[in-house]
Amino acid sequence: MKYIVGNWKMHGTAAALEEIRGLAGAVPDGVDVAVCPPFTLIERAARVAEGTRLAIGAQNLHASEKGAHTGDISASMLADAGASLVIVGHSERRADCGESDHIVHAKAEAALAAGLTTILCVGETEAERDASRAEAVVATQLAGSCPGSADGLVIAYEPVWAIGTGRTPTPEDVRAMHAHVRHDLVLRYGDAGQAVRILYGGSVNPGNAATLLAIPDVDGALVGGASLTAAGLLAIAAAAPTG
Ligand code: 13P
């Protein structure tokens, strides 16, 4: 089943719960849909989505279980608030907060240990793609940040230059990178690597979703701007091949 995940980033106050309500009642059969609102909305969003096919997740966590980490939130706190998934290693956190592969690895391990589906993001910058280093960069990120077990793991390939820009790689470039990631996952995890879902992220919208989601080894989408309304995310979910 394709997996369509909205990453709201730093958007949304109580009024946005209306969008969660709209989504929760309308998730189409044959597609898994989740939304990751800001921390402040997780518990309320989870209540709204309770008993529906909409999953609620977080955008980040701290790798420690508890302790003197002012302002941080642990995996068990997220689960307690009603989150069933979490994003780790988003390029905005790698860039804004200096998150290294080492840190992302620790976060992924902590999230999986708490039973959270863990969406681990990788992707190259434009300069790296222009230098024909995209696959090498992604391989290094995977090597440094993948957890020991593939159980509950999802990878999101998000080219940094495609995020929020309206630009996407060509379908052939997406196909090639997802094949590369799949190959890496199978080498790393054996058969379990075949079952890891690989999402594409970066300027996915209702107009390009059908094309992107039809590419081999594109098992879903991680959606930023177009996920902020129920209508936007539902249109993308509707474009996904079912089954
Ligand atoms: P956009 O869909 O706004 O390009 O954002 C993608 C993203 O970063 C999702 O995590």
Residues whose N, C-alpha, C, O or C-beta is under 5 A from the ligand:
A	BS01	13P	N7 A162 I163 G164 T165 G201 G202 S203 V204 L222 V223 G224 G225 A226
